[in-house]
């Protein structure tokens, strides 16, 4: 679990955000988002429409019967979410480096 989930808790929505942050260059069908985020498909179906409605996620294409989605990188919330995740990662790395240098 990364620092993002450690700070805000382990919920299906945050697992999805974490998965999409780590893979924000790619688009995925809903089933793959659920699998990658380790969330049940039924849980994802409960909040997925709201993510699309608020334009946090955007539909990128359709392959066969599957719609593909990705983070909307033009959305201010998404941009700030990614920045916050990077800030938390940097903070954790700084802590680890400080502990290593103190031991050495």
JOBEL-V648843 format. One record per residue. PHI is phi as a letter, one per 40 degrees, with the letter a starting at -180 (NA if undefined). Layout:
BEGIN
PHI
PHI
END
This chain:
BEGIN
NA
c
c
c
c
c
c
b
h
b
b
d
c
c
c
c
d
c
c
c
c
c
b
c
c
b
b
a
c
d
c
c
c
c
c
c
c
f
b
c
c
c
c
c
c
c
b
c
d
c
c
c
c
c
g
c
b
b
c
b
a
b
b
g
c
b
c
b
b
a
d
c
c
c
c
d
c
c
d
c
c
c
c
c
c
c
c
c
c
c
c
c
c
c
c
c
c
c
c
c
c
c
c
c
END
